[in-house]
Amino acid sequence: MAELKTPSELKYTKNDEWLKIEGDTATIGISDFAQDALNDIVYVEFPDVGASLKQGAAFGVVESVKAASDIFMPVAGTVTEVNSSLEDSPETINTDPYGKGWLIKIKLDNAAEADSLMDSAAYIEFCASR
């Protein structure tokens, strides 16, 4: 397997989502490990803007030619934006999972919930153990 890209400024979950916090807003996507495991992504299902979701709740689906996978909230929050450009080009997640392939943006309910997530080094170790 190619070396995993795991930007150090992000937090990671055991379900392979990543979280980037900026003030009281967070951006969520799926990791390089997840997009690599899924292979060619063909469809993304998003929650509604304004939806209030708890930490651990499923908020959408990423479908690939191999499988469909639920995506889970790393932290609780209210959806403020979805990356609608992925509706026309979901494969962007494969080529740029941490940039243009982001999924949703939320207003955080409690930023401290992110403290329970893995940092880059812990996530790399977690991925290697699977």
Order of alpha helices (4+ residues) and beta strands (2+ residues): beta-beta-beta-alpha-beta-beta-beta-beta-beta-alpha-alpha-beta-alpha
